[in-house]
Amino acid sequence: MKLLPLILAATVSVVGMTAAQAENSRIDKIKSTGELTLGYRESSIPFSYLDDNQKPVGYSMDICNGVADALKKDLNLPNLKIKLVSVTSSTRIPLVANGTVDIACGSATNNAQRQQQVSFAPTTFVTATRFAALKSSNLNDLADFKGKTVVSTSGTSNLKWLTQTNADQKLGMRIIPAKDHSEAFLTVANGRATAFFMDDILLAGLVASSQNASDWMISEKAYTTEPYGLIEPKGDPQFKTAVDNAVKGMMKDGKLAELYKKWFMSPIPPKNINLNWPMTPELKKVIENPTDSPNPNDYKM
């Protein structure tokens, strides 16, 4: 994979898009090229990550593949090719916004700030910010972190919340921004940080996949509500309607529930660990009444 073009593409300003780019739908591009570009994450277990064969797999990847199948049928493109591009928390939004990636498939929080740059498909998971730490650290709540070093992943809403909370509550924490989730988890494992603040389901996946899972704890207290959705380009109603309808179709026909069972209630690669994470009432509510709302209050029971 040639990284330089992707890095350069990620630096293009969303504001700098030409009028022609804004007017043309991704549908037109997909029809002309016969190709759909999906962005994947390398360590967002179980949403989008690499298996033993370095193939992107996961709940969000399966949803994206379902969208691709729907586009093949709706656009009469049976030979539609799927191009896969690795993205990080920091590059996923710029790469969707500037046209390098059509849909980002991962663990992306839908919030009002991000909706100024991109759009989101209907919510397909609802999680919350918590922290993971070694049990021996005896950490229970934010007050225990005064003056300590913690870590979160660059480009995430969790890091933004953590930075703001640190300032508001005058905790004096040293916050390390990690490149990705696996690097952040390792930062705690090797003692460079006391805790990793992130979405609870991602923490659960990392802990379950670790060598000494019993040594870890995840905080009981939840600090934020995080609705997840596939990232779509902003200002492209034709493409958004096509993607959203595909996701809603999977909700209606039970496919999404099947995928949930596959990735959250069954053994998953590469270690065949079962996260045993039952579907929450919040997600059941969303499946019954699909929404792409960025407002956390809309997901409360």
C-alpha positions, 0 to 999 in steps of 0.5 A: 500500500502506498502510504504517501498519497493517503497521508497527503489526501488526509491533509486536504481541507474539507472546506477546500472542496470544489463546487464540482466535488460537492455536486457530484454524488459518490454514486456517479463515481462508483458507476463510472469506476465500478469500484466502492472504496471501504475504509477499515481499522486494524485493531477495533475489535470486534468492529473492524480489525485484521485477522491472522491472514491480515484480512479486515473482518468484524461487525462493521465490515460485515455491515459494509459488505451488506451495503456493497451487496445492496449497491450491486443490486440497486445500481445494477453493478454485479461486478462491483469491485471492493477496494480496501483502504486502512484508516485510523481514528485521525484519518478516517474523516478526512479520507471520507470527506475528500473522496479517497474513501466512500464509507468508513467501516469501524467504531466511529462515534456519531456526534454533532461536531463530526456531522459538520464534516461528514454524515453517518449511517443509522446507528448500529451500536451504542457504547459508552466511555469507560477506562481499562486498567490493571486491577493492581492499580486500584483505580475506581473513578476520575478522582483517583487519576489526579497527577497520573498518566493516562492514554486515549487514542488520537482522533477519538471523541474519547480523547477530546472528552478526556482532555476537556474533563482533565481541564474542567476538574483540574485533575492534572493528568498527563494524557498520552495520545496513542496512534491506535487502540492496540498501542494505547492498550500496550501503553498501560500494559507496559506501565507507561500509563495507568489507564486507557480511556475508550469505548467500553466494547473496544476495551472489552475486546482488547482485554479479552484478547490479551494474554492475562485478561484476568489481570484487567478491569473495566470501570463500572461507571460510564462517562459518555454515551457513544452512538456508532455509525458508518461514516458517509460523505456529507452533502450527498443525499443520493449516496446517503439514501442508498447506504442508509436504506441498505442498513435499514434493510438489514435491521428490518430483515433480521440480518443485523441481529444475526451479525450482532450474534456472530460478533458479540455472542459467539467465538471470534477470530483470531483467538476464538474468544467470546465477548459475551456482550448481550445487545443493549436495550438502547441498541434494540430501540435503534433497530426498531426505530432507526436514527442517525441522531448525534444527540446522546440523549436520543439513545437513553432509555 
